[in-house]
Amino acid sequence: MARVFRPSNREAKILSRIESSKERARRLAIEQARNVMEPLSNAIAMKLIEESLIETTSKQDIQDQIARSLQKLTRADDFEIDYQVAPIRDLGVRPNIVSLYLTAFVVEQLINHRSVEELYGSDAEIYHCIHRQVAKFLLL
């Protein structure tokens, strides 16, 4: 007969604390992104162009699209965020939700924008480029 695993009260408390700390870190990152939306979108757009990951006709269009994506992130519920990042959630051990969301946006939606001519690099390269900029603006 199979045995059913039932964590003890102590184990349940520890698991609950771990889960709630992850959720708190996720909410904090999204809240911080709301406060630095404009400079963050500018830095990300600039760095993607400088590192030749995006070839574009207009840096301003890319910056505006990233800012809109950040606005959408700050208003989205957990399901919408999880749905957006689902294809790329395994890019890191503990990836930042803001970096993941923006990477998914660049890879899946921004590539079809009229001012984007070509997108170079792998998902991981784009994630790391975006994450370096997010880390500068957010307390991670």
C-alpha positions in Angstrom: 0.0 0.0 0.0 1.3 3.4 -0.9 2.2 5.8 1.9 0.8 9.4 1.8 3.3 12.1 2.6 2.0 14.6 5.2 4.5 17.2 6.2 4.8 17.9 9.9 3.6 21.2 11.2 7.2 22.5 11.3 7.9 21.6 7.7 4.6 23.1 6.6 5.5 26.4 8.3 9.0 26.5 6.7 7.5 25.7 3.2 4.9 28.4 3.8 7.6 31.0 4.7 9.6 30.1 1.6 6.6 30.5 -0.6 5.5 33.7 0.9 9.0 35.2 0.7 9.1 34.3 -3.1 5.7 36.0 -3.6 6.8 39.1 -1.6 10.0 39.4 -3.7 7.9 39.1 -6.9 5.5 41.8 -5.8 8.4 44.1 -4.6 10.2 43.7 -8.0 7.0 44.6 -9.9 6.3 47.6 -7.6 9.9 48.9 -8.0 9.5 48.6 -11.8 6.5 50.8 -11.7 8.6 53.6 -10.0 11.5 53.5 -12.5 9.6 52.7 -15.7 10.9 55.5 -18.0 14.7 55.2 -17.2 14.5 51.4 -17.1 12.9 51.2 -20.6 15.4 53.7 -21.9 18.4 51.7 -20.5 17.0 48.4 -21.8 16.3 49.7 -25.3 19.8 51.4 -25.5 21.6 48.3 -24.3 19.7 45.9 -26.7 20.7 48.2 -29.6 24.3 48.7 -28.4 24.9 45.0 -28.0 23.4 44.4 -31.5 20.7 42.1 -30.2 18.1 44.2 -31.9 18.4 46.0 -35.3 15.9 48.8 -35.5 14.9 51.9 -37.4 13.8 53.8 -34.3 15.2 53.5 -30.8 12.3 55.6 -29.5 9.8 53.1 -30.8 11.6 50.3 -29.0 11.7 52.3 -25.8 8.0 53.1 -26.0 7.1 49.5 -26.5 9.2 48.4 -23.6 7.6 51.1 -21.4 4.1 49.9 -22.4 5.1 46.3 -21.6 6.3 47.5 -18.1 3.0 49.3 -17.6 1.1 46.1 -18.6 3.3 44.1 -16.2 2.4 46.4 -13.3 -1.3 46.0 -14.0 -1.4 42.3 -14.8 -2.6 39.6 -12.5 -0.5 36.6 -11.6 -2.1 34.3 -14.2 -1.3 36.8 -17.1 2.3 37.2 -15.9 2.8 33.4 -15.6 1.2 32.8 -19.0 3.5 35.4 -20.6 6.7 33.9 -19.1 5.8 30.3 -19.4 7.8 29.5 -22.6 11.1 30.9 -21.1 10.8 30.4 -17.4 13.7 28.0 -17.3 16.4 30.5 -18.3 17.9 30.7 -14.9 17.8 29.1 -11.5 15.9 32.0 -9.8 15.1 34.4 -12.7 13.8 37.9 -11.9 10.2 38.2 -12.9 10.6 41.7 -14.5 13.6 40.5 -16.6 11.7 37.3 -17.6 8.6 39.3 -18.5 10.5 41.8 -20.7 12.5 39.0 -22.3 9.3 37.2 -23.2 7.9 40.4 -24.6 11.0 41.1 -26.7 11.2 37.5 -28.1 7.5 37.0 -28.8 5.9 40.3 -29.5 8.5 43.0 -30.1 10.0 41.0 -32.9 6.8 41.7 -35.0 6.9 45.5 -34.4 7.2 47.6 -37.5 10.5 49.3 -36.5 12.3 46.1 -35.6 14.2 44.8 -38.6 15.9 41.8 -37.0 16.4 40.2 -33.6 19.8 38.5 -32.9 21.0 36.3 -30.1 19.4 33.5 -28.1 16.7 33.9 -25.5 19.4 33.6 -22.8 21.6 36.4 -24.3 18.6 38.7 -24.4 17.6 37.8 -20.9 21.1 38.5 -19.5 21.2 41.8 -21.4 17.9 42.9 -20.0 18.6 41.5 -16.5 21.8 43.5 -16.2 19.8 46.7 -16.7 17.0 45.6 -14.4 19.5 44.8 -11.7 20.8 48.4 -11.9 17.4 49.9 -11.3 15.8 47.4 -8.9 16.9 46.2 -5.5 17.4 42.5 -6.2 
